Amino acid sequence: MFNKIEEELQKIKEQLNNSRIVESIDKYLDGLASKFIEQCNFLNDIEQRFALLIFAGFSPRAICLFMGFKKRISMQRKRLL
């Protein structure tokens, strides 16, 4: 079961890009992604993408798969907070 979920997430990862994430978040969360990027331009692309995936509501495991992290994301999330 877990392998099937991982395969599906891999398919999504291949189609996922920042512009699609930003579009979706902006559409459903009143422009949150664009405002975030504008106000947090001091973050690098990886940190911005990480935050956008959190805003989009993806699970920690899914974010790890999308971002290619081998370890849990708790340290990355704490660093941003």
C-alpha positions in Angstrom: 0.0 0.0 0.0 2.7 2.4 1.0 4.6 1.7 -2.2 1.5 2.6 -4.3 1.2 5.9 -2.5 4.8 6.6 -3.0 4.5 5.9 -6.7 1.5 8.3 -7.0 3.4 11.0 -5.1 6.4 10.5 -7.5 4.1 11.1 -10.5 2.8 14.3 -8.8 6.3 15.4 -8.0 7.3 15.1 -11.7 4.4 17.4 -12.7 4.8 19.8 -9.7 6.5 23.1 -10.2 6.5 26.3 -8.1 4.2 28.2 -10.5 1.5 25.6 -10.3 1.8 25.5 -6.5 1.6 29.3 -6.3 -1.4 29.4 -8.7 -3.3 26.9 -6.6 -2.5 28.4 -3.2 -3.4 31.9 -4.5 -6.6 30.7 -6.0 -7.9 29.0 -2.8 -6.1 31.0 -0.1 -6.6 34.6 -1.2 -3.2 35.2 -2.7 -1.2 33.8 0.2 1.6 32.4 -1.9 2.3 35.5 -3.9 2.2 37.6 -0.7 4.5 35.2 1.0 7.1 35.2 -1.8 7.0 39.0 -2.0 7.5 39.5 1.7 9.9 36.6 2.3 12.3 37.1 -0.7 15.2 36.6 1.7 14.4 32.8 1.7 16.1 30.7 -1.0 14.1 28.7 -3.5 14.2 25.5 -1.5 12.9 27.2 1.6 10.2 29.0 -0.3 9.1 25.7 -2.0 9.1 24.0 1.4 6.8 26.6 2.9 4.5 26.6 -0.2 4.0 22.8 0.2 3.1 23.3 3.8 0.6 26.0 2.8 -0.8 23.7 0.2 -1.6 21.2 3.0 0.7 18.3 2.0 1.7 15.9 4.7 5.3 15.8 6.1 5.9 12.5 4.3 4.7 13.9 1.0 6.8 17.0 1.4 9.9 14.8 2.0 9.2 12.9 -1.2 8.5 16.0 -3.2 11.7 17.8 -1.9 13.9 14.7 -2.0 14.6 14.9 1.7 15.9 11.6 3.2 15.3 12.7 6.8 12.2 14.0 8.5 11.3 17.6 7.9 10.9 18.8 11.5 14.2 20.5 11.6 13.6 22.3 8.3 10.2 23.4 9.6 11.6 24.7 12.9 14.3 26.6 11.1 11.6 28.5 9.1 9.5 29.3 12.1 
